């Protein structure tokens, strides 16, 4: 298991240990879900996104949003 020491300031330190990145499966085809759905589910009072769908999706089952770094799952790509 690999551990990393993260120093936030003079008084706060964290140790983060992980056995590696676990690949998520696409929710439709069970292939490698290398993207997450960026559809906003909840917004704060000032309009900032609080929570997104985050459903794992592969490149075949993702739909691009307004910008190249925004992806939607098939369920949320059809919502205006």
N, C-alpha and C positions, 0 to 999 in steps of 0.2 A: 504494500500500500504506500502510495506517494503522499507526502505531506508538504504543505507550503505555509510559510510564516508570512502573515500580512500585518504590517504595522500601519495603524490609522493615524496615530499621533504619539506624543511622548508617553502617554499613559495607557493607551489601548492597543492590544495586540491580539490577533486571532490565529489559530492553527487550523487549516483546512486540509482534511485528508480525503483521498479518493482513490478508488481502484481503477479509475479510468472513466472515460466518457461512454455512457450507455446509449447506443443508437436506438432511436425511437422508430416505430414502424408507421408507415402511412396508414391513416385510418380507413382508406378505401381498398388498397391492394396489398397491404402488409409488406410492401417494399420499403426501402430505406427512406424514412421521413426526414429529409435534410432541410426542411423549411417548416415554419409555423404559421398558422393563419393569423393575420393581423387585423381581423374584423373587430371593431371596438364594441364590447358588450355593455360597459358602464363608463360614464363620464362623471367627472367632478362638477361642482357648481360653476366653476370657471371654464368648463368645456374641455379640460385635459383628460385624456384617456386614463381610466383607472385599471380596467381589466380588458384583455383581448381574448379571443377564442383560444389561441395557442394550440389548436389541433394540429398534430404532426401530419405533414403532407409531402409527397414526393414531387419532383419537378413535373411529372406527367399529369398529376391531378391538381396542380396549383394554377390559379389564374392571377395574372399580374394586375396590380392596382394602378393608381395614378402615377406612382414613381417606381423605378426599377427594384427598389428594396422592399416593396409591399406585395404580399402574396395573400390570396384568399383560398379557402377550401371551396369545394363545389357547392356546398350548401349556402355559403355567404357570398359567393361571386354573383349570384342572381339577385341579391338585395340591393336596391338603389341607394 
